Amino acid sequence: MPRQARLDAPGTLHHVMLRGMERGRIVADREDCHAFVTRLGAGALATGTTLYAWALLPNHAHLLLRSGPQGLPRFMRRFLTGYALTYNRRHKRVGHLFQNRYKSIVVEEDAYFRELVRYIHLNPLRAKRVPDLPHLDRYPWCGHAGLLGRGTPPWQDRAHVLAWFGGSERGALRAYRAFLREGLPHGRRPELVGGGLLRSLGGWAEVRAMRRRAERVRTDPRVLGTGAFVDRVLAAGPARQAPQVARAHQLAQAQRLIRGRCRQEGIGLAELQMGSRRRRIAAVRSALAVHLVTQLGLSLAEVARQLGVSTSGIAKALARAEQRCVH
């Protein structure tokens, strides 16, 4: 079955899940964790993406975020590509680090915002990375500590989250901590990450009850929300073509940049795109590759098409640029 297109438009609330290839690690030590969080924050600030909750575990990560003006795919591509290159270079490995397609679910905010903040921030405890809530308070690779005001990063919207728990900061923090404690016995929450019907109804008990009543409910595996919310999201289809429009704009911007750089350097566009290995042309191609991936957020495959070389050639150019930055 072909994969469904992502649902996204600027301002959409998403629960994003990243997993390592074949359940492998995406971070191996504190240095990797720091690099992951640094790139996450830099990408969020550069693309206007707002994060509310996040948790980084050895082989997966969860994010609750609102996509910015450039859309979710551009933010994720910029963040994941940069981090994967850094990780692979540091650990002397090749190949994909993440599963090829991260999972993103559009969220009905009123019904699920608080639940997802709790679910995501309790991840380190469920995974036994910390033994209890006092240790979670000090765990640096999760947004919980930031909500408590302990080194809140500039890209995490602490005020918006606390506003869901109370009008004053002290009261909101007290209510948030109580809400977190209430969630400790819940364990895994399949209704938050399961199939469309399970999500839309809020658990297996409701699914079974609906089936006994022979009722039909609109569902979609890309949406966490009630049937009515699913209807509204899918009905807004034309408005959710913004990422496609943004991608067309990106490509036009990339092509203008490539042509302008060729004119500036006095080289022919055809020569650049025909794989010439002349040192000067190779240097221009490498500089363009770095800019197109890290600044415009194009995929390695798209940059390879625009510059007339292989995807591995683009990856090598990025790795060389990363190495120069290190030294």
C-alpha positions as CSV (number, residue, x, y, z in Angstrom):
1,M,0.0,0.0,0.0
2,P,1.5,3.4,-0.9
3,R,2.4,5.7,1.9
4,Q,-0.1,8.5,2.6
5,A,1.0,12.1,2.3
6,R,1.8,13.9,5.5
7,L,-0.9,16.2,6.8
8,D,0.7,19.6,7.6
9,A,0.2,23.3,7.3
10,P,1.9,26.1,9.2
11,G,0.7,26.1,12.8
12,T,-0.3,22.4,12.9
13,L,0.3,20.6,16.2
14,H,2.2,17.3,15.7
15,H,3.4,14.4,17.8
16,V,6.6,13.2,16.0
17,M,8.3,9.9,16.7
18,L,11.9,9.1,15.5
19,R,13.4,5.6,15.8
20,G,16.8,4.2,15.0
21,M,17.2,1.8,12.1
22,E,16.4,-1.7,13.2
23,R,15.8,-0.4,16.7
24,G,19.4,0.7,16.9
25,R,20.8,3.6,18.9
26,I,20.5,7.2,17.7
27,V,22.7,8.4,20.6
28,A,25.5,6.6,22.3
29,D,26.7,9.0,25.0
30,R,26.3,12.5,26.4
31,E,28.2,14.1,23.5
32,D,25.7,12.6,21.0
33,C,22.8,13.7,23.2
34,H,24.2,17.2,23.4
35,A,24.6,17.3,19.5
36,F,21.1,16.0,19.0
37,V,19.5,18.6,21.3
38,T,21.7,21.4,19.9
39,R,20.7,20.6,16.3
40,L,17.0,20.2,17.3
41,G,17.0,23.7,18.9
42,A,18.9,25.3,16.0
43,G,16.6,23.8,13.5
44,A,13.5,24.9,15.5
45,L,14.7,28.5,15.8
46,A,15.7,28.7,12.1
47,T,12.4,27.5,10.8
48,G,10.0,29.0,13.4
49,T,9.1,25.6,14.8
50,T,7.8,25.6,18.4
51,L,8.5,22.7,20.7
52,Y,6.3,22.0,23.8
53,A,7.5,18.6,25.0
54,W,10.4,16.3,24.0
55,A,12.2,13.3,25.2
56,L,15.4,11.7,23.9
57,L,16.1,8.0,24.6
58,P,19.0,5.8,23.3
59,N,17.1,4.4,20.3
60,H,14.1,6.8,19.8
61,A,12.8,10.3,20.5
62,H,9.4,12.0,20.9
63,L,8.6,15.6,20.0
64,L,5.4,17.6,20.5
65,L,5.7,20.6,18.3
66,R,3.9,23.2,16.2
67,S,5.1,23.5,12.6
68,G,6.5,26.9,11.6
69,P,5.9,28.9,8.4
70,Q,8.2,26.5,6.4
71,G,6.3,23.4,7.4
72,L,7.3,20.2,9.3
73,P,9.2,18.4,6.5
74,R,11.7,21.2,6.0
75,F,12.4,21.4,9.8
76,M,12.8,17.6,10.2
77,R,15.0,17.2,7.1
78,R,17.4,20.0,8.2
79,F,17.6,18.7,11.8
80,L,17.8,14.9,11.0
81,T,20.3,15.2,8.1
82,G,22.7,17.4,10.0
83,Y,22.6,15.2,13.1
84,A,22.9,11.9,11.2
85,L,26.0,13.2,9.4
86,T,27.6,14.3,12.7
87,Y,26.8,11.0,14.3
88,N,28.1,8.9,11.4
89,R,31.3,10.8,11.2
90,R,31.9,10.7,14.9
91,H,31.3,6.9,15.1
92,K,32.9,6.1,11.8
93,R,29.8,4.5,10.4
94,V,27.9,4.8,7.1
95,G,24.2,4.4,6.1
96,H,20.9,5.5,7.5
97,L,20.7,6.3,11.2
98,F,17.0,6.8,11.4
99,Q,14.1,4.7,10.1
100,N,13.5,6.1,6.6
101,R,10.2,7.8,7.5
102,Y,9.7,9.5,10.8
103,K,6.1,9.2,12.2
104,S,4.1,12.4,12.5
105,I,0.5,12.6,13.9
106,V,-1.7,15.7,13.7
107,V,-3.1,16.3,17.2
108,E,-6.4,17.6,18.4
109,E,-5.1,20.2,20.9
110,D,-8.0,20.6,23.3
111,A,-8.4,16.8,23.8
112,Y,-4.8,15.6,23.8
113,F,-2.3,18.4,24.5
114,R,-1.9,17.8,28.3
115,E,-2.0,14.0,27.8
116,L,0.9,14.1,25.3
117,V,3.0,16.4,27.4
118,R,2.7,13.9,30.2
119,Y,3.2,10.9,28.0
120,I,6.3,12.3,26.4
121,H,7.9,13.6,29.5
122,L,7.4,10.3,31.4
123,N,9.2,8.4,28.6
124,P,12.6,8.3,30.4
125,L,10.9,7.0,33.5
126,R,9.0,4.3,31.6
127,A,12.3,3.3,29.8
128,K,14.0,3.1,33.2
129,R,16.5,5.8,32.3
130,V,15.6,7.4,35.6
131,P,14.2,5.7,38.7
132,D,11.7,8.2,39.9
133,L,10.2,11.7,39.5
134,P,12.9,13.5,41.5
135,H,15.6,12.1,39.2
136,L,13.4,13.0,36.2
137,D,13.5,16.6,37.5
138,R,17.2,16.6,36.8
139,Y,17.3,14.5,33.6
140,P,18.8,16.8,30.9
141,W,17.6,15.0,27.8
142,C,13.9,15.7,28.3
143,G,11.7,18.8,28.3
144,H,10.4,18.1,31.8
145,A,13.3,19.9,33.5
146,G,12.7,22.9,31.2
147,L,9.1,23.1,32.3
148,L,10.3,23.3,35.9
149,G,12.5,26.3,34.9
150,R,15.8,24.4,35.0
151,G,17.7,25.7,32.0
152,T,14.7,26.1,29.7
153,P,16.0,26.3,26.1
154,P,14.8,29.2,24.0
155,W,13.0,27.0,21.6
156,Q,10.8,25.3,24.2
157,D,7.6,27.2,24.8
158,R,7.3,26.8,28.6
159,A,4.7,29.5,29.1
160,H,2.2,27.9,26.6
161,V,2.5,24.5,28.3
162,L,2.1,25.9,31.9
163,A,-0.9,27.9,30.8
164,W,-2.7,24.6,30.3
165,F,-2.3,23.8,34.0
166,G,-3.0,27.2,35.7
167,G,-3.0,30.9,35.7
168,S,0.0,31.5,37.9
169,E,3.4,29.9,37.5
170,R,3.4,28.4,41.0
171,G,-0.1,27.0,40.7
172,A,0.6,25.7,37.2
173,L,3.8,23.9,38.3
174,R,2.0,22.3,41.2
175,A,-0.9,21.1,39.0
176,Y,1.6,19.9,36.3
177,R,3.5,17.8,38.8
178,A,0.3,16.3,40.3
179,F,-0.8,15.5,36.7
180,L,2.5,13.8,36.1
181,R,2.2,11.7,39.2
182,E,-1.3,10.6,38.3
183,G,0.1,9.3,35.0
184,L,2.8,7.0,36.6
185,P,0.5,3.9,36.8
186,H,-0.7,4.3,33.2
187,G,2.3,2.7,31.5
188,R,2.2,2.6,27.7
189,R,-0.6,4.5,26.1
190,P,-1.6,2.7,22.9
191,E,-4.5,5.2,22.4
192,L,-1.9,7.9,21.9
193,V,0.2,6.1,19.4
194,G,-1.9,3.3,18.0
195,G,-4.1,3.0,14.9
196,G,-6.5,5.6,13.7
197,L,-9.7,4.1,15.2
198,L,-8.0,3.4,18.5
199,R,-6.7,7.0,18.6
200,S,-10.0,8.6,17.6
201,L,-12.0,6.9,20.2
202,G,-9.5,7.1,23.0
203,G,-8.8,3.4,23.8
204,W,-9.9,-0.2,23.2
205,A,-12.9,0.0,25.6
206,E,-14.5,2.7,23.5
207,V,-13.6,0.8,20.3
208,R,-15.4,-2.3,21.6
209,A,-18.4,-0.3,22.7
210,M,-18.7,1.4,19.3
211,R,-18.6,-1.9,17.6
212,R,-21.4,-3.3,19.8
213,R,-23.5,-0.3,18.9
214,A,-22.6,-0.9,15.2
215,E,-21.6,2.8,14.9
216,R,-19.2,4.2,12.3
217,V,-16.5,6.8,13.1
218,R,-14.3,8.6,10.7
219,T,-10.6,7.8,11.4
220,D,-7.2,8.3,9.9
221,P,-3.9,6.9,11.1
222,R,-2.3,10.3,10.6
223,V,-4.6,12.0,13.1
224,L,-5.0,11.8,16.9
225,G,-8.4,13.1,17.7
226,T,-12.2,12.5,17.6
227,G,-14.0,11.6,14.5
228,A,-15.3,15.1,14.1
229,F,-11.7,16.4,14.3
230,V,-10.6,13.9,11.7
231,D,-13.4,15.2,9.4
232,R,-12.2,18.8,9.8
233,V,-8.6,17.9,9.2
234,L,-9.3,16.0,6.0
235,A,-11.8,18.6,4.8
236,A,-9.1,21.2,5.0
237,G,-7.1,19.3,2.4
238,P,-6.4,22.3,0.0
239,A,-5.1,24.4,2.9
240,R,-2.8,21.6,3.8
241,Q,-1.0,21.7,0.4
242,A,1.2,24.4,1.9
243,P,4.2,22.1,2.2
244,Q,4.0,21.3,-1.5
245,V,3.8,25.0,-2.3
246,A,6.8,25.6,0.0
247,R,8.8,22.8,-1.7
248,A,8.2,24.4,-5.1
249,H,9.4,27.7,-3.7
250,Q,12.4,26.0,-2.3
251,L,13.3,24.4,-5.6
252,A,12.9,27.7,-7.4
253,Q,15.1,29.4,-4.8
254,A,17.7,26.7,-5.1
255,Q,17.9,27.0,-8.9
256,R,18.2,30.8,-8.7
257,L,21.0,30.3,-6.1
258,I,22.9,27.8,-8.4
259,R,22.6,30.0,-11.5
260,G,23.7,33.1,-9.6
261,R,26.7,31.3,-8.1
262,C,27.7,30.1,-11.6
263,R,27.6,33.6,-13.0
264,Q,29.5,34.9,-10.0
265,E,32.3,32.3,-10.5
266,G,32.3,32.6,-14.3
267,I,31.5,28.9,-14.9
268,G,28.8,27.3,-17.0
269,L,25.7,25.7,-15.4
270,A,26.0,22.7,-17.7
271,E,29.6,22.2,-16.7
272,L,28.6,22.3,-13.0
273,Q,25.8,19.8,-13.5
274,M,27.7,17.4,-15.7
275,G,30.0,16.2,-12.9
276,S,33.2,18.0,-13.8
277,R,35.9,17.3,-11.3
278,R,37.9,20.4,-12.0
279,R,39.0,21.7,-8.6
280,R,37.3,25.1,-8.9
281,I,34.0,23.6,-10.1
282,A,34.1,20.9,-7.4
283,A,34.7,23.6,-4.7
284,V,31.7,25.6,-6.0
285,R,29.6,22.4,-6.1
286,S,30.5,21.5,-2.5
287,A,29.7,25.0,-1.2
288,L,26.4,24.9,-2.9
289,A,25.6,21.4,-1.5
290,V,26.2,22.6,2.0
291,H,24.1,25.7,1.6
292,L,21.2,23.9,-0.1
293,V,21.0,21.2,2.6
294,T,21.7,23.2,5.8
295,Q,20.1,26.5,4.9
296,L,17.3,25.7,2.4
297,G,16.5,22.3,4.0
298,L,16.6,20.3,0.7
299,S,17.1,16.6,0.9
300,L,20.4,15.0,-0.2
301,A,18.7,13.3,-3.1
302,E,17.2,16.6,-4.3
303,V,20.5,18.5,-4.0
304,A,22.1,15.7,-5.9
305,R,19.6,16.1,-8.7
306,Q,20.1,19.9,-8.8
307,L,23.9,19.6,-8.9
308,G,24.2,16.6,-11.2
309,V,26.1,14.3,-8.8
310,S,25.3,11.2,-6.7
311,T,23.7,11.4,-3.2
312,S,26.8,9.9,-1.7
313,G,28.8,12.8,-3.3
314,I,26.6,15.3,-1.5
315,A,27.0,13.4,1.8
316,K,30.8,13.5,1.4
317,A,30.7,17.2,0.7
318,L,28.7,17.7,3.9
319,A,31.0,15.5,5.9
320,R,34.0,17.5,4.7
321,A,32.3,20.7,5.7
322,E,31.5,19.3,9.1
323,Q,35.1,18.2,9.5
324,R,36.4,21.7,8.7
325,C,34.0,23.2,11.3
326,V,35.4,20.8,13.9
327,H,39.0,21.8,13.2
